[in-house]
Amino acid sequence: QQLSNNLKRGKKNMKTKEVEITHNGSPGKVVLQELTFGDKNELLEQATENVFRGDKMESKMNVRILKELGLLKGIKKAPFDITTDNIRKLRATDGENLYKELDKLNSPEKKD
């Protein structure tokens, strides 16, 4: 499933955070941007799968889609083209760290 990104980058008054990564063997910086309320809701909706078990419907969160689409929506600037394919090609440690930092940036709790 190819994920789409229909939001405009560079929203004003949204918090950002720089995160260091290694891309193609070289150090680089990724700028993460806080998501809007609508972006967060769209992300949750797209990452939720409804499955019928008999006559009951269950909702299941697709963690892969949650992380990939979250980064697709949350990366404002990067040393690579911001596409789902390139996000999938990140080193696992960089991808997980970027998602962790994006999650912190969008947490309603106290931020660093």
Sequence and secondary structure as in RCSB ss.txt:
>XXXX:A:sequence
QQLSNNLKRGKKNMKTKEVEITHNGSPGKVVLQELTFGDKNELLEQATENVFRGDKMESKMNVRILKELGLLKGI
KKAPFDITTDNIRKLRATDGENLYKELDKLNSPEKKD
>XXXX:A:secstr
      S S  TT  EEEEEEEETTEEEEEEEE   HHHHHHHHHHHEEEEEETTEEEEEE HHHHHHHHHHHHE
EE SS   HHHHHTS HHHHHHHHHHHHHHT SS   
